[in-house]
Amino acid sequence: MVSKQPFSRRILIAFVLMTVLVSGLFSLSIVAVVHVIEEHLVSEELNRELNTVLHEDIKHGISPRLDTSTRFFASDLPDYPIPEQYAGLPEGFNEVVEGDRAFYVFVQEINGNTYQLVQEQHEFEAREQALYSVVLAGFLLTVVGAWGLGLVMARKVMAPISRLAQQVRHRDQLHTLAPPLAPDYPDDEIGQLAAAFDSTLGQVRQSLERERLFTSDVSHELRTPLMVIASSCELLAEATLLPREREQLQRIARASEEMRELVQTFLQLARGKTNETAFVADSSLAQVASEQIERWEPMFKDKGLAFQCQQEGSDSGLYNPTFLGTVMANLLRNALHYTEHGFVRLVLEDGGFRVEDSGSGIPLAQHEQIFQPFVRGNQARGEGLGLGLSLVKRICAKQGWGISVHSQAAGGTCFNVTFTQAAEEVLTSL
């Protein structure tokens, strides 16, 4: 399973674990060496003292000249009987624990007789315990130091990666004149990663530029035939036509107008920030709503739906009429297609508007997916491809507006557009 820990934390953990392993092995080695040296040195010392007692003191009838912490015992000397707890010990160095006291016992066999030197080891144990405490303190300090040093090293290692991530994340990287990233880094793994980003970003820039040019060119080319269609409709409207013919002419004129607005919308989206005049905001919410009401109210009445426009607040902002009109028109068209009976309501608020309907509604699981391209509801209507709400989402992101959808308690759907939202919600890449 791939670890989901941050890379800097994994560096820190690896650094600390390596330090714990090395320091732990070193500390255990010190303890082992102390035990080996303890047995070797104490054995030699006790052996020397025992030989001195046997060959110098006992041989000349002198009492063993030993310090107060050392005692002499012999199996053939009644004055120095071997205590029961020391009987049967093997020859050589032994360590005997009696309760909370420990003794070194050195045993030597000479001509079938057993001789022992017993020495209390509390002094050595105290020094040994002090040594162990120093080793433990050193181990803990090493781990703490490794943690601090690991934090510093992790930051240093991650600094170029974090810098590269910020550069890649910056929206200006999609600009065609954005400088390459690789020259800012050495020819190492980070440099190779920056070069890979340069390659990928270059392909993305080319794709975006092709899309922009295609959208702009198509939009420009479509304006001429649309103008011809609109002019022809105006001329035909002045002629004497049958009711059926006039109805068809109105449909053609209406479709031509919608196409013209879509072309204008795509053209402005394609211009991006290269032409600020594309984003002139000179229309109020009420003005745009009035135009949309005039266009859509007859279609709602023809379908037998009650269309209402309510004012729940006074909005004083000015907006781009093309973008706001496209958003509102797509939401009203969506309500028209998915509402068979009941009502459609346009509610104007201070800082936004709502479009409510009594239609079939949208399942909760599809509330997020419905704004994706080519996604349509389970009860799709008309001949659309599922791009209307995607276009609405794109325009809202472009303008820094918020859009949400929720189901109403009595049935139907409510789309809510707000003209102000948190900054982090505005940074949606188009």
C-alpha distance (Angstrom), angle and dihedral (degrees) to the residues before:
residue distance angle dihedral
M1 . . .
V2 3.81 . .
S3 3.80 113.1 .
K4 3.81 114.6 -115.6
Q5 3.80 93.8 -161.8
P6 3.83 115.5 121.7
F7 3.78 112.1 -94.2
S8 3.82 92.6 -119.8
R9 3.80 90.4 53.3
R10 3.80 91.0 49.7
I11 3.81 89.3 52.6
L12 3.80 89.9 50.1
I13 3.81 93.3 47.5
A14 3.81 91.9 47.9
F15 3.81 91.2 48.9
V16 3.81 92.9 49.2
L17 3.82 93.7 44.2
M18 3.79 90.9 51.0
T19 3.82 90.1 50.0
V20 3.81 91.7 47.6
L21 3.80 90.5 50.2
V22 3.80 95.6 47.5
S23 3.81 95.2 40.3
G24 3.80 91.5 44.4
L25 3.80 92.5 51.9
F26 3.80 90.3 46.1
S27 3.83 92.2 49.8
L28 3.80 92.5 47.1
S29 3.81 88.7 48.9
I30 3.80 89.9 54.0
V31 3.81 90.7 50.8
A32 3.81 91.5 48.3
V33 3.80 92.4 47.9
V34 3.81 90.7 48.9
H35 3.80 90.1 53.9
V36 3.81 92.6 47.9
I37 3.80 93.0 46.7
E38 3.78 90.4 44.4
E39 3.80 92.5 56.3
H40 3.79 94.3 42.0
L41 3.80 97.9 46.1
V42 3.79 96.0 40.4
S43 3.81 90.4 47.5
E44 3.78 91.9 52.9
E45 3.80 92.6 45.7
L46 3.80 94.9 48.1
N47 3.80 91.6 44.3
R48 3.81 90.1 53.0
E49 3.80 92.5 47.8
L50 3.84 92.4 46.9
N51 3.82 91.9 51.4
T52 3.81 89.5 49.2
V53 3.81 90.9 51.4
L54 3.83 93.8 47.9
H55 3.79 99.9 41.4
E56 3.76 101.6 33.9
D57 3.77 110.2 22.6
I58 3.83 108.0 29.3
K59 3.82 92.5 35.1
H60 3.83 90.6 56.8
G61 3.81 94.5 40.0
I62 3.75 95.0 -107.0
S63 3.78 123.3 138.6
P64 3.78 112.6 -107.4
R65 3.78 109.4 -85.4
L66 3.79 99.7 -136.6
D67 3.81 134.9 143.2
T68 3.78 120.9 -105.3
S69 3.82 93.0 -96.6
T70 3.81 94.4 57.0
R71 3.83 128.3 70.4
F72 3.83 132.5 -171.8
F73 3.82 126.1 -140.8
A74 3.81 132.0 178.6
S75 3.80 133.9 -178.0
D76 3.84 93.4 -142.4
L77 3.83 98.3 45.0
P78 3.82 115.5 78.4
D79 3.81 91.2 -160.0
Y80 3.82 91.0 60.0
P81 3.81 107.0 39.4
I82 3.78 117.8 178.4
P83 3.85 110.8 -110.8
E84 3.75 116.7 -120.5
Q85 3.82 93.8 -114.6
Y86 3.82 90.7 58.5
A87 3.79 97.5 43.6
G88 3.78 117.3 111.8
L89 3.80 96.3 21.8
P90 3.83 114.5 148.4
E91 3.78 120.7 -108.0
G92 3.76 115.8 -86.4
F93 3.78 132.1 26.9
N94 3.82 120.0 -4.8
E95 3.77 134.7 171.8
V96 3.81 117.6 -148.4
V97 3.81 125.0 -170.5
E98 3.81 119.9 -155.9
G99 3.77 110.2 -176.0
D100 3.79 106.9 -60.5
R101 3.83 92.6 -15.2
A102 3.81 126.8 86.0
F103 3.83 129.7 -161.2
Y104 3.78 137.0 -168.0
V105 3.81 110.8 -134.1
F106 3.80 119.5 -167.6
V107 3.83 114.1 -167.8
Q108 3.81 126.2 -164.5
E109 3.82 127.5 -178.5
I110 3.83 116.4 -150.3
N111 3.82 121.1 173.8
G112 3.80 91.9 -23.6
N113 3.79 93.3 -50.2
T114 3.81 123.5 114.7
Y115 3.78 122.9 -136.9
Q116 3.79 125.1 -174.7
L117 3.76 139.5 -172.9
V118 3.81 115.2 -161.0
Q119 3.79 118.3 -165.3
E120 3.79 128.5 -177.7
Q121 3.78 110.6 -125.4
H122 3.75 101.9 -161.3
E123 3.80 92.6 113.3
F124 3.76 92.9 49.4
E125 3.80 89.8 43.0
A126 3.79 89.5 53.1
R127 3.79 91.0 52.1
E128 3.79 90.0 43.5
Q129 3.81 91.2 50.5
A130 3.79 90.2 49.2
L131 3.79 89.2 51.4
Y132 3.79 91.1 49.7
S133 3.80 90.6 49.4
V134 3.79 90.2 51.8
V135 3.80 90.6 48.5
L136 3.82 91.6 49.0
A137 3.80 92.2 46.8
G138 3.79 89.8 48.7
F139 3.80 90.5 49.8
L140 3.81 92.8 50.6
L141 3.81 92.5 45.2
T142 3.80 89.1 49.7
V143 3.81 91.0 52.9
V144 3.82 92.0 47.7
G145 3.79 90.5 46.7
A146 3.79 90.1 48.3
W147 3.80 89.6 52.4
G148 3.80 92.4 52.4
L149 3.80 93.4 42.4
G150 3.81 89.2 45.9
L151 3.81 90.6 55.0
V152 3.79 90.9 51.6
M153 3.80 93.2 45.5
A154 3.81 92.5 45.8
R155 3.81 90.0 53.1
K156 3.79 91.6 48.5
V157 3.81 92.1 47.3
M158 3.81 93.0 46.0
A159 3.82 96.0 42.4
P160 3.85 95.8 86.4
I161 3.82 91.1 41.7
S162 3.81 91.6 51.3
R163 3.79 90.2 46.4
L164 3.80 90.9 50.2
A165 3.82 90.8 48.2
Q166 3.81 91.1 52.7
Q167 3.80 91.2 49.0
V168 3.80 92.3 49.5
R169 3.81 91.2 45.5
H170 3.80 93.1 52.6
R171 3.79 111.2 106.2
D172 3.81 92.0 -136.2
Q173 3.81 88.7 69.8
L174 3.80 87.6 79.7
H175 3.80 90.3 59.8
T176 3.79 112.6 108.9
L177 3.83 91.4 -128.1
A178 3.82 95.7 49.6
P179 3.84 109.9 131.5
P180 3.83 119.6 -117.8
L181 3.78 118.3 -95.2
A182 3.83 101.8 -144.5
P183 3.87 97.5 74.7
D184 3.81 89.5 64.2
Y185 3.82 92.4 62.4
P186 3.83 135.2 59.3
D187 3.78 121.1 -105.8
D188 3.79 95.6 -90.7
E189 3.79 136.3 99.7
I190 3.83 91.4 -62.5
G191 3.79 90.4 49.4
Q192 3.80 90.4 50.8
L193 3.81 89.8 49.5
A194 3.81 90.5 50.2
A195 3.82 89.8 49.5
A196 3.82 89.7 51.4
F197 3.81 89.6 51.3
D198 3.82 89.8 49.2
S199 3.78 90.0 53.8
T200 3.80 94.3 47.5
L201 3.81 94.3 42.5
G202 3.78 89.2 49.7
Q203 3.79 90.7 56.3
V204 3.82 90.7 46.5
R205 3.81 91.2 50.2
Q206 3.79 90.8 50.3
S207 3.80 91.5 49.1
L208 3.80 92.3 48.5
E209 3.79 91.4 47.0
R210 3.80 91.4 49.9
E211 3.80 90.2 48.8
R212 3.80 91.6 48.0
L213 3.79 93.2 48.8
F214 3.80 92.3 44.8
T215 3.80 93.1 49.4
S216 3.78 92.1 45.1
D217 3.80 94.2 46.9
V218 3.78 94.3 45.5
S219 3.79 91.2 47.0
H220 3.79 91.4 51.0
E221 3.80 93.2 46.3
L222 3.81 93.2 48.4
R223 3.78 94.0 53.8
T224 3.81 93.5 72.4
P225 3.84 98.1 54.0
L226 3.80 90.1 41.5
M227 3.79 89.8 53.8
V228 3.80 89.3 50.8
I229 3.81 90.9 50.4
A230 3.80 92.3 48.3
S231 3.82 92.3 48.0
S232 3.78 91.0 48.3
C233 3.79 90.9 51.3
E234 3.80 90.6 51.8
L235 3.79 91.3 51.2
L236 3.80 93.0 46.3
A237 3.80 90.7 48.8
E238 3.80 89.1 64.5
A239 3.81 92.2 54.6
T240 3.78 125.6 87.2
L241 3.80 107.0 -94.2
L242 3.76 136.5 172.0
P243 3.81 116.0 -109.8
R244 3.80 90.8 -107.5
E245 3.81 91.4 50.2
R246 3.81 92.8 46.9
E247 3.79 89.9 50.7
Q248 3.80 91.0 53.6
L249 3.81 90.1 46.3
Q250 3.80 90.3 53.6
R251 3.79 90.0 51.0
I252 3.79 90.4 51.5
A253 3.80 91.6 48.2
R254 3.80 91.6 47.3
A255 3.81 92.6 48.9
S256 3.81 90.1 47.2
E257 3.80 90.9 52.4
E258 3.79 91.5 48.9
M259 3.78 90.4 49.0
R260 3.81 90.5 49.9
E261 3.79 91.2 52.6
L262 3.81 91.6 47.8
V263 3.79 90.7 50.2
Q264 3.79 89.8 50.0
T265 3.80 90.7 48.6
F266 3.80 93.8 50.3
L267 3.79 90.5 45.5
Q268 3.79 92.3 54.2
L269 3.80 92.2 45.1
A270 3.79 89.6 50.7
R271 3.79 92.1 52.4
G272 3.79 91.1 58.6
K273 3.78 114.1 174.2
T274 3.78 94.6 -29.2
N275 3.78 90.7 89.8
E276 3.79 114.8 35.9
T277 3.81 91.7 -172.8
A278 3.80 86.7 72.7
F279 3.79 88.4 72.2
V280 3.81 101.4 50.8
A281 3.80 108.0 154.2
D282 3.80 108.2 -155.7
S283 3.80 105.5 132.9
S284 3.78 130.5 82.8
L285 3.77 125.5 -135.6
A286 3.82 90.8 -110.5
Q287 3.82 92.4 53.1
V288 3.79 94.0 51.0
A289 3.81 91.3 43.8
S290 3.83 90.8 51.3
E291 3.81 90.9 54.2
Q292 3.80 92.4 48.2
I293 3.80 92.6 46.7
E294 3.80 90.9 52.6
R295 3.81 90.0 51.9
W296 3.81 101.2 41.6
E297 3.80 104.8 33.0
P298 3.84 94.2 77.9
M299 3.81 91.2 51.7
F300 3.81 91.6 51.4
K301 3.80 90.6 49.6
D302 3.82 91.6 48.3
K303 3.79 88.4 55.9
G304 3.80 92.1 48.4
L305 3.81 95.6 -111.2
A306 3.78 124.6 140.1
F307 3.81 107.6 -122.9
Q308 3.80 117.7 -160.3
C309 3.79 133.5 -179.3
Q310 3.80 115.8 -161.6
Q311 3.79 130.0 -173.3
E312 3.82 112.5 -145.9
G313 3.78 97.3 161.8
S314 3.79 143.1 5.5
D315 3.78 113.9 -107.9
S316 3.81 115.9 -162.3
G317 3.81 99.3 -176.4
L318 3.78 127.5 114.5
Y319 3.78 120.8 -134.3
N320 3.76 142.4 -177.4
P321 3.82 102.6 -86.8
T322 3.80 94.8 -150.5
F323 3.80 94.9 53.3
L324 3.81 96.2 39.5
G325 3.79 91.9 45.0
T326 3.81 92.0 49.8
V327 3.81 92.1 49.8
M328 3.78 93.8 47.9
A329 3.83 93.5 42.9
N330 3.82 92.9 51.3
L331 3.80 92.2 49.9
L332 3.82 91.9 48.2
R333 3.81 91.2 46.7
N334 3.79 89.6 50.0
A335 3.82 90.5 51.6
L336 3.82 90.7 48.1
H337 3.81 93.4 52.7
Y338 3.82 96.5 45.5
T339 3.83 100.1 40.6
E340 3.80 116.2 81.1
H341 3.78 98.6 171.7
G342 3.77 139.1 0.0
F343 3.79 122.7 41.7
V344 3.79 147.0 -39.5
R345 3.79 116.5 -149.6
L346 3.82 129.7 -164.8
V347 3.81 109.7 -160.8
L348 3.82 118.6 -167.8
E349 3.79 115.3 -154.3
D350 3.78 138.4 177.1
G351 3.80 101.1 -84.5
G352 3.79 99.6 5.2
F353 3.77 148.6 2.4
R354 3.80 141.7 -116.4
V355 3.77 133.9 -140.1
E356 3.80 112.3 -155.7
D357 3.79 129.1 -179.3
S358 3.80 140.6 173.7
G359 3.79 93.5 -132.3
S360 3.79 133.5 124.1
G361 3.80 93.9 -66.5
I362 3.80 131.2 -143.2
P363 3.83 122.0 -88.7
L364 3.80 113.7 -113.2
A365 3.80 91.4 -118.9
Q366 3.82 89.9 61.4
H367 3.81 98.4 48.5
E368 3.80 92.4 100.2
Q369 3.80 97.4 34.2
I370 3.79 94.1 51.8
F371 3.83 90.7 75.8
Q372 3.80 93.0 55.8
P373 3.83 120.0 100.0
F374 3.82 117.3 -90.5
V375 3.83 92.8 9.8
R376 3.81 115.0 130.8
G377 3.78 131.7 177.2
N378 3.78 123.8 -97.3
Q379 3.81 89.7 -102.6
A380 3.80 98.0 47.1
R381 3.79 117.0 -173.3
G382 3.79 132.2 -162.6
E383 3.76 127.6 4.5
G384 3.80 98.3 -66.5
L385 3.78 123.2 133.5
G386 3.79 97.2 -139.7
L387 3.80 95.6 -98.2
G388 3.82 99.8 116.2
L389 3.81 98.1 82.4
S390 3.80 90.1 39.0
L391 3.79 88.5 57.1
V392 3.81 89.9 47.3
K393 3.81 90.2 52.4
R394 3.79 91.3 48.4
I395 3.80 93.6 50.3
C396 3.80 91.9 47.3
A397 3.79 90.8 51.1
K398 3.80 90.0 47.3
Q399 3.80 92.5 52.1
G400 3.79 96.0 39.3
W401 3.79 93.0 -112.2
G402 3.76 126.5 141.7
I403 3.78 125.5 -129.5
S404 3.80 128.4 -171.7
V405 3.78 137.8 167.3
H406 3.78 131.6 -151.1
S407 3.77 137.1 167.2
Q408 3.78 119.4 -109.9
A409 3.78 122.7 -124.5
A410 3.82 93.0 -122.1
G411 3.80 92.3 46.4
G412 3.74 132.5 -88.3
T413 3.78 132.5 73.5
C414 3.78 136.9 -77.5
F415 3.82 123.0 -156.1
N416 3.81 112.7 -164.1
V417 3.83 121.8 -162.5
T418 3.81 118.6 -169.5
F419 3.80 123.3 -171.8
T420 3.82 94.5 -150.5
Q421 3.81 127.5 51.1
A422 3.80 141.0 154.1
A423 3.79 115.4 -66.0
E424 3.76 93.7 -119.8
E425 3.81 90.1 58.4
V426 3.80 92.0 53.6
L427 3.81 95.3 60.2
T428 3.79 94.1 86.2
S429 3.77 112.3 141.6
L430 3.79 114.9 -130.3
